[in-house]
Amino acid sequence: MQVIGITGGIATGKTTITKYLYGLGAYIIDADEIGRIVVKKGTEGYNKIFDVFGSQYFFPDGELDRKKLGKLVFNNALELEKLNKITYPLIKRQIKRILSLLREKKQKIVIIDAAILIESGWYSMVDQVWLVVIDKTTQIQRLMERNHLSYREALSIINSQMDSKEKEKYSDRIIYNVGDEASVLNQIKVYWDELYHLERG
């Protein structure tokens, strides 16, 4: 089984690429989705966040106010570190459990889609790291439009993540997501074919 970690800053186009790979037959593990699951009401993550951050970051019905907590951590490195110490181990545990099940099922290619693949140390679980890169101006614009954020809000989120130049040091493939979508996906298909032949051995 080949495990590929796809990473890159927020709003760089990872989702489009992973959807394409899913269509080719890859199993996709979405770290963001797992991150939401591990902090649901009643979970270990939920309880730890309540203990560390307090009730002001929860709705009256008891659910976590992710947007309010996000505003706190994306503007405060120390608070972000506190949150990461809670969530990273829980997400990793779930990813490892899924990978174990997929190995039993003889899945050929698995994609872990994780913006924080490198920062979290999860790259140790993959065979290759694929980094998706775009220019910062485009990244900010996409994030503002997608999440309905101000320029300042979008910039603070982007700046809270590891710089792409630093991520390049850990990457086996660098995907420059510029120009038309078709040309980018054609390049991904070349990488996929290489993986498929590698897996068949």
Buried (B, 14 or more C-beta within 10 A) or exposed (E): BBBBBBBBBBBBBBBBBBEBBEEBEBBBBBBBEBBEEBBEEEBEBBEBBBEEBEEEBBEEEEEBEEEEBBBBBBBBEEBBEBBBEBBBBBBBEBBEEBBEEBEEEEBBBBBBBBBBBBBBEBBEBBBBBBBBBBEEEBBBBBBBEEBEBEEEBBBBBBEBBBEBEEBEEBBBBBBEBEEEEEEBBEBBEEBBEEBBEEEEE
